[in-house]
């Protein structure tokens, strides 16, 4: 029974949700390898003129859409490799990290890009999981064997570099969303690890509410900066 409880069920569910949404993309007529920006907008991708003008829900829906099979496969492989993070932060903690980091990545993308860039993908959320893992490495360094710690940090650095290169080479993928998600995930991981008390449901839920509030505030601030259309 304990082995079943320790399985990363939230991660598996998120992978399934992304795969199902890719099936929806294909069923709607989107191309298998390189769907058009127009088709992605119709499905819920983030597009500043819409996201910032009455459709902020696109920050959430775009997290489960991908620009083709390769994009989906890379993100899901990276997410699967982060399955140990769910064991470190608990099922609810991991879900909050994924969702809030994904929203943070979406906000970072809106801040970094022009008004005509269409973005989608789970990259910000996936990078959030690695950011939370990075927070674990920093805050609990004394509890980890020094050689294992150095080896893990090098591996994490290589992961970030490789994904930055991939992100720069593929259309529709926002490197700013990658690193925005990583930073948000690191902050969430640190907040969940702080203190010596037992893990509770209340802290992840408070962080979720705070993340949603900050996302809404950022959208409102960007709307005011754009002015009336």
C-alpha positions, -999 to 999 in steps of 0.1 A, spaced: 0 0 0 28 25 8 43 20 -26 10 29 -42 6 60 -21 42 71 -30 35 69 -67 36 104 -84 -1 102 -93 -4 140 -98 24 139 -123 8 110 -142 -25 128 -143 -8 160 -157 9 140 -184 -24 124 -193 -41 158 -194 -15 172 -218 -17 141 -240 -55 143 -241 -54 180 -250 -30 172 -278 -56 147 -291 -81 175 -290 -57 196 -310 -54 169 -337 -92 163 -337 -98 200 -343 -76 199 -374 -43 211 -360 -12 198 -378 7 169 -361 42 185 -362 37 222 -367 2 236 -360 -4 271 -372 -6 300 -347 -42 306 -358 -53 271 -349 -35 273 -316 -52 306 -308 -86 290 -315 -78 263 -290 -67 286 -262 -30 295 -267 -18 327 -251 -20 357 -275 -15 391 -259 -42 410 -277 -67 384 -263 -50 373 -231 -47 409 -219 -81 421 -232 -107 400 -215 -94 364 -219 -68 359 -191 -79 323 -188 -56 317 -218 -27 317 -193 -41 285 -179 -53 268 -211 -21 275 -230 -2 254 -203 -19 222 -217 -14 230 -255 17 222 -275 31 232 -309 33 197 -323 43 162 -313 80 170 -307 71 199 -284 47 177 -264 72 148 -262 101 169 -250 80 186 -223 64 153 -211 98 136 -210 112 164 -189 82 163 -166 85 125 -162 121 129 -152 110 153 -124 87 127 -108 109 126 -77 98 162 -70 63 151 -61 77 128 -34 96 158 -20 67 182 -18 37 159 -16 9 156 -41 -9 189 -34 24 208 -31 36 194 -65 3 204 -81 5 239 -68 41 242 -80 31 230 -114 1 253 -118 15 285 -103 48 282 -120 30 276 -153 11 309 -147 43 326 -138 59 314 -169 29 328 -189 33 362 -173 70 362 -180 63 354 -216 38 383 -219 63 407 -204 91 396 -227 74 393 -260 56 417 -284 19 417 -289 19 394 -319 36 363 -304 15 332 -298 28 309 -270 17 276 -256 33 247 -238 39 232 -203 75 244 -202 70 270 -175 52 245 -153 78 218 -160 106 242 -152 88 252 -120 92 216 -108 130 218 -115 131 252 -98 115 237 -67 141 209 -68 168 235 -70 154 251 -39 156 217 -22 193 214 -32 201 248 -18 182 247 14 191 211 24 226 210 10 240 200 44 218 168 43 232 157 9 265 139 2 288 166 -13 297 146 -44 261 137 -51 251 173 -46 278 186 -71 268 159 -96 231 168 -93 238 205 -96 258 199 -128 230 178 -142 204 205 -134 226 232 -150 230 210 -182 192 205 -183 186 243 -182 212 250 -209 200 223 -232 164 234 -229 173 271 -235 190 260 -268 159 240 -278 136 268 -268 155 293 -290 153 269 -320 116 261 -320 88 284 -329 61 292 -303 83 282 -274 92 311 -250 125 309 -232 113 336 -209 85 313 -198 110 286 -191 130 307 -167 100 326 -153 86 292 -144 119 281 -129 121 312 -107 85 309 -95 90 272 -88 121 279 -68 102 304 -47 74 280 -41 97 252 -32 115 274 -7 82 285 8 71 249 11 104 238 27 107 267 51 102 258 88 104 226 107 67 218 111 50 189 94 38 192 59 1 204 59 -25 211 33 -29 247 44 5 260 32 2 248 -4 -34 262 -6 -23 295 7 5 296 -19 -20 287 -46 -43 316 -36 -13 340 -34 -1 328 -69 -35 334 -84 -38 368 -68 -3 378 -81 -12 365 -116 -44 386 -116 -25 416 -104 1 412 -131 -25 409 -158 -43 441 -145 -10 460 -144 -2 450 -180 -38 459 -191 -34 494 -176 0 498 -194 -15 489 -227 -44 514 -222 -78 512 -239 -80 495 -273 
